[in-house]
């Protein structure tokens, strides 16, 4: 067994994450900058233990979360607000994007990679005052596996089990070497809550009680207005007070009593609120506003590649369930024109499914099928496939101008003879509508960066889009069950290459995350996926 403690590299496999710091938005690097006139502050993610801080931070976000139950929600805003803040995990990511202990004291991986044993930290308190037990961890982890198709595909029939009061394990029939990274960085985080909370679900199967172990506890969610968290005074901190965090790992001081995430769908309103001092931090800056905010000496701005755009086909029913039709759509579209409509200049082209930060996993497999923008060839594919002029339904949210991409797509596809019906809704409605295959032939979404390709949700056959293809599953399993790094990478190359043939999605390119905050806000963690406020505040 290989023992992995708080200050040890997580797994031999974790060398896959020697990235560029995971490409986190706002990190000072060639792909991301954090700047303010006269200062480079705002990203140190550590508190001054001797300072006093303003009671609240007012944060403006553009979308409402469909749920704060991270086991079953892949929504980025849910994760940005709650992951590491309300909820914590057995392991998290350090600055090299390696899985390192958080609620575990250490973890051991068997030499054949099939068994992982987690030793739990003692005395960790939940927000309801109870102490974390092995039973809580087993219930939480197994609920996560059941709700997260990528995890279920990796572990198969294996589930977490209690060894003793401070030890849990999972034993797979094949290697689980990617599982710690999946737990640490999944788009549906493996949050730990109580047994009772796991059993108390609403009619949709979501948690009713948001009881975590993080430095902030859930207080109030006023629909369409705000979500409020309050400092948890009995938080069981780890790491060294006053020291900068290592990625997402380390001491969380919670110097600010109240974090309030204000739901401001109109980005112009949010930007004006930041400039007027109404908001301390804003998310999702529009491209045309960024230069102005960047030049403001009272503000700090952050910009960097943060994830990928995805056009997800309905493989279960409708016209897009036909391979020829998906090929025609992919052949016709001009990725530049589509992305520019929503992101202006804040995007980067690229056929790779993984983002720029994931250097090891970069692949050009299938690139010959990317961004072909060949309408005449697309017309021929439709004719050869026997296309009869069926309507193509595109579901899209107005969030972050995604509907602008749909309008360009509509124009490009109608030019090759495909009539397009647009259904433009808010984000929460899209999350609900996409559960029913009758509602769309394709929907538009985006995914934040992840450390390993096994975390790409759309490879799961139960994820909306329903890519239930034997070869896709075979290649995915080949990657996740590999016993060494080289074999996993070879399998990923095969999987991405085949994906550009089968088309579970079209990935037109990668978006840039852009954020801004008042220059007197310190301690924001910008490692990956947007601002984290565990050590953030305004000193008085």
Buried (B, 14 or more C-beta within 10 A) or exposed (E): EBEBBBEBBBBEBBEBBEBBBBBBBBBBBEBBBBBBEEEEBBBBBBBBEEEEBBEBBBBBBBBBBBBBBBBBBBBBBBBBBBBBBBBBBBBBBBBBBBBBBBBBBBBBBBEEBBBBBBBBBEEBBBBEEBEBBBEBBBBBBBBBBBBBBBBBBBBBEBBBBBBEEBBBBBBBEBBBBBBBBBBBBBBBBBBBBBBBBBEEBEEEEBBEBBBBBBBBBBEEBEEEEBBBBBBBEEBBEBBEEEEBBBBBBBBBBBBBBBBBBBBBBEBEBBBBBBBEEBBBBBBBBBBEBBEEBBEBEEBBBBBBBBBBBBBBBBBBEBBBBBBBBBBBBBBBBBBBBBBBBBBBEBBBEBBBBBBBBBBBBBBEBBBEBBBBBBBEBBBBBBEEBEBEEBEBBBBBBBBBBBBBBBBBBBEBBEEBBBEBEBBBBBBBBBBBBBEEBEBBBBBBBBBBBBBBBBBBBBBBBBBBBBBEBEEBBBBBBBBBBBBEBEEBBEBBBBBBBBBBBBBBBBBBBBBBBBBBBBBBBBBBBBBBBBBBBBBBBBBE
